[in-house]
């Protein structure tokens, strides 16, 4: 049972409000009910949001928590005036004090990309996602010189989700290649990767965890057996050491932690969220 309702009100997608709000709420042992109110970009929509928040307060008998990212002052004014929740206005808390400190006005932009058709960062991010999808799991050797990072590791060690996260969050063109028995027999990396060794980063994982993951996909198979997982991990780590490749274990790390470590090692200038 949830202990409190939390609203995320934004005149854009609400991703910023929810990301920040969840980071704050994670500090408390509670399971709130989340209500997302994106694209609250008119006074009329603001009044609708206020009615919904206030109704929740009446029904539950406790103030909802309300995180907002509202650039439109008229819309924010409606929320501030009528809302019976605990209001946490992120722009008011951070942007306005910065305006004073920097002696300049913010652009009060709605969302991360105010006009995607004119945003180079947005277009680069889409191109990176497309690149990463085309180069997932060793599907293509084309244009590897255009890759920002190439991830290697045994099957199911976290390469695909990490590649996509790097593309979607940081705009990096990330390829990934599985290390397979043929590579272990040759005792060297796939030939297509040799010219790009400086871009390569390895992912490994504890054999026990790898066996659990593989058994969900192919239960009771040799592929998922603990013995085979131990063999593959041992061979892959030995190969990475011989090649002088930087690598980390994904066993207990989140995608965000993995991506941050990779960026710090290979592309620290791209470590922007």
C-alpha positions, 0 to 999 in steps of 0.5 A, a space after each residue: 500500500 502506498 504511503 503518499 501520492 506524488 504528482 509530477 507536473 510539467 509543461 513538457 514531458 515531465 522527465 526532469 521533474 520525475 527524475 529529480 523527484 524520484 532521486 529525492 524520494 529514494 532517500 526515504 523508505 516509502 512506496 508513493 503512488 506516482 501521478 504524471 501530469 505532463 504538457 500542463 502548458 495552459 492556465 486551463 490545464 493548470 486548473 485541471 491539475 489543481 482540481 486533481 491534486 486537491 481531490 487527492 488531498 481530500 480523499 487521502 486526508 494527507 497532502 500530496 507531494 507535488 514536483 513541478 517544472 513549469 516555465 510559464 509563470 501564469 501556469 505556475 501561478 495557478 498551481 502555487 495559488 490553488 494547490 493544497 499539496 506540498 509544492 516543490 517547484 524546481 525552477 523556483 528553487 534552482 533557476 531563479 536563484 541562479 538568475 540572481 547569481 549570474 545576473 541574467 535571465 534564463 530562457 525559460 525553455 520548455 523541456 530539454 529540446 525547445 525545438 527539436 528540428 533546430 537542435 543539433 544535440 537532439 539530431 546527434 542523439 537520434 543518429 547515435 541511437 540508429 548507429 547503436 541499433 545497427 551495430 548491436 550484437 556484432 550485426 555490422 562491421 561497417 563504419 566502426 571508425 565512426 563509433 565512440 565506444 565499442 563494448 565487448 563481453 560474453 552473451 548477456 553481460 549487459 552490452 545491449 542495454 548499456 549501448 542503448 543507454 549511452 546513445 539515448 542519454 549521452 548521444 554516443 555511437 556505441 557498438 557492441 560485440 559478443 565474445 564467443 567460443 571461436 574467439 576464445 579458440 583463437 585467443 584474440 579479439 574479433 579481427 574487425 575490432 583490432 584497428 579500434 582497440 582504443 575505443 573498446 571497453 569490456 563488460 564481465 559478470 559473475 558466472 553465478 549471475 550470468 547463469 541465472 540470466 541465461 536460464 531465464 532465456 534458455 533453461 537447463 541448456 549448456 549455454 546457461 550452465 554454471 560450468 559453461 558460464 564460468 568457462 566463458 567468463 574466465 576466457 573473456 577476462 583472460 582475453 581482455 587482460 591480454 589485449 590491454 582492454 579496460 573492463 568492469 563487472 556489471 554484476 551489481 552495477 546499474 546501467 547508469 553506473 556502468 555508463 558513467 564508468 565507461 565515459 570517465 575512462 573513454 570519453 570524459 568530455 561527454 559525461 553530461 546528463 
